Amino acid sequence: MFFSKQISSRAHKARLIAFLTHLTLSLSLFAILLAIIYFAWFPHALFEASGGLEGITIIAAVDIVLGPLLTLVVYDITKTKWHLVRDIGVITALQLSCLVAGTLIVNQAKPIAVVHVYDTFHVISKPDFNSRGIDPSPLTEFTGSYPKILYTATETNPIAFLTKSTLDKLNKKIPLQWRLSAYRAIPQNAEEINRILQSSKAASRECITQNITSRYTSGTVCFNPNNLIFTDFKEGQSIPLLNKAEIKVQTAP
């Protein structure tokens, strides 16, 4: 009886060590992938605004949960060495294959263009372009890494912008955010960016709040005109195109 309890205690300890070892390795791999996704594929606030959070959740479920838990279930020192190697090998192969598949899906969903139209940044991925039959290859003409930060020239008067947008819809014209021929690279000068974003702020370190939308969600985001970084995403919020005061001024005789 005592010998049996010793074996059981050693088996539980060995299983726990195997689980913690697998978990540590999985967390290390996850940290590397998280850094790539957050800083390269979905930089900063785009992580929340354009599906990066959903993507990393899938990867976490596979990398952190699937592999280590399977190891906790199957690891048993009473098995032969060959059986243990086989079981761990199968788990590792399953985990890596699922991880690669999940990472490829997230990579496909990453934004390749963030296009500013009047008061809104439109976050667009390659599948977004493809679903509309648009070839995104002209984006390579713009310098810099992905996602490309771009804008389109629009009416600065809100009434004029709304009128033109309405007419474009009635004439079934493609929306500005999908017209690659209208894309322009965002300037490197903060004052010019303030003008494009119709901000009264002088060039400073302060960010400019704008609307942002993607296939996953929408809200507001702060855009820093000095380093072109998006921060402070707030889901579900929006900046109205017109307020009552603006409507009164714009429509006054």
N, C-alpha and C positions, 0 to 999 in steps of 0.2 A: 504493500500500500504506500509506504514512504517513498520507495523507488519510483512508483508510478506518479506520485505527486511532484517529485523532483523533475521528472521528464516533462510533465505538464507545465511546470513553472519555467523551465528552460525553453520550452517550445513557445510559450507566450512572450517571453523576453526576446527571443530571436525574431519572432514575427513582428514585434513592436519596433525593434531595431531596423529590420528590413523595410518596414513601412516608413519610418522616419527618414531613413537614408534615401528612399525613393522620393519621398515628399520634398526633401531638401534639394535633390537634383532637379526635380520638376519645377520648384520655385525659382531656382537659378535660371533655368531655361525660360520660364515665364517672364522673369524680370528683363531678360535680354529682348524678348519679343515685344514686351510692353514699351520698352525704350524706343525700339524701332517704330512701332505703331504711333506712339504719342509724339515723338519728335520729328519723324520723317514722313510717315504716311498720312496721319491725321494731326498735324501740328497744333499744339496748344488747345484753344477753345474749339477748334474744328473736331476734336476728339469727341466732344459731347454733341456738337451741332450737326455732324454728318455721319453718324453711325459707328464711330470708333468704339464707343462704349459697348454697343451691342456686339460688335465683333470680338472685343477682348473678353467679353463674358462667355462667348462660345469657346474661345481658346482656353480660358480658365477652367471651364467645366471639363474639358478633355484632358488638359495637361495636369491640373492639380487634383481633380477628383477621380477621374477614371483610372489612371495608372496606379497611384498609391493605394487606392482602395482595393483594387484587384490584387495587388501584392499582399495587402493585409489579409485578404480572404484565403489566398492559395498557399502562402508561404508556410511551410511545415518542415521542421528539421528532422522529423521521422522519415521523410521521403529520402530517396537516394539522391546523390549529388546530380546525377544525370536528369532525374525528374525535376529537381529544383531549377537547374539551368534551362531545361526545356520550358517550364512554366513561366519563368521570368523573361525568357526570350520571346515567348508568344505575347506576353503582356506588353513588353517594350515595343515589339513590332506593331501591335495594335494601337498603342498609344501614339507612336510616331506617325503612323499612317493617318490617323484621325487628326493629329496635330498639323501635319502638312496640308491635309485637305482643308481644315479650318483656316489656316493661315493664307492659303491661296484664295479662299472666298473673301477674306477680309482685304487682301491685297487688291482684288478685283473691285471692291467697293470703295477703295480710297478715292478721295477727290483729286481730280487732275486740273480743275479750273475753279476759281472763285471769282465770279463775274459781278461787278457792281453795276446796278441799273437804278438810277435816280437816288433811292434811299435804302436799297436792299442789296445785300450780298447773296448771290445764288451759288450754292455749293453744288458742283456738278462732277459726277464720276464718269468713267468710260462707259459703263452699262447705260447710264442716263442718255449719253449721246447716241449709243447704238440703238436704243429702244425707239429713238426718233429718226433713225436712218441717217444720222449725221456722222460724217467722218471727222474724228477729232485730231487727225494728223497735222493740220495747220498749226496746232498749238506748239509744235516743235520750233516754229519760227520765233517764238518769244524766248528770250534768254532767261536763265535762272532755273532753279529746281522746281519740281512739282510739289504742291499745286501751284499753277500759274495764277498770280494775282492780277486781274484784268478789270477793265471798265468799258462801258459804252457811253458815247456822248448822247445826252438826252436834253430835252427841254428843261430849263431851270425853273420855269414858272410852274407851280403845281397844277394849276387849272389847264395850262397848255399841255402838260405832260399827260394828265388824265384824259384830255380830249383826244390827243394823238393815240394813246393806248387803246381807247375805246374804238376809234376809227380803224386801227390795225386789227382789232378783234373782229369787227364787223366785216372787214375786207379779207378776213382769214389769213392775215399775214403772220409769219412766225414771230413769236415774242423776241424781244431784243436779246434776252439772255441766251438764246439759241442761235443767234446770227454771228457765226464766226468771223464773217467779213467786217463786222462792226466792232470787233474786239480791239482794244488798245491796251498796251502795257501800262500798269499803274506807274506813275512817275516816282522817282526816287526823292523828289523834293517835297518836304512836308507841306509847304505853302500851297503847292499845286494840288496835293492830295486834299487839303482842306477845301479848296475851291471845288474839286470834283464831288466831294462828299457834302458840299454845301454847308460847311461848318464855319462859324464865325471865329473859331479859335485861331490864335496865332500859332506858328510852329512851336511846339512844346512837347514835353513828354506825356502830356495828357492824351488819353485815347478819345476817339470819337464814337459815340454810340450810334449804331445803325441796325436796321432789321437784317435778319439772316434767315435763309430758308434752304432746306435740302429735302430729299425724298423721305427722310426719316422724321424730321421735326422742323420747328421754326421758333423764332424768338428774337432776342436782341443780343448784340455782341459789341464789345469795345474794340476798335481798330486803332492801333498806334501808328501814326503817320511817319514816325521816325525809324521804326524797325520792321514795319509791315507785319506785326504780330497781332493775332486775334486773342482776346482775353475776355473773361467775365461773361460767359454765355448765360442768358436767362431764358429758359424755355417758356413758351406760351405768352411772353410779353411782346408788345409791338409798339412802334412809334407811328402814330396816325399821319397819313400823308397830308391831311388838311385838318386844322382845328377851326373852330367857329370864327375866331378872330381873322385868320388867314382868308377864309371864305368871304367874310364881310369886305375885307380889303380888296381882294381880287375881283369881286363882282360889283364893287361900287362904281357908279356911273362917273 
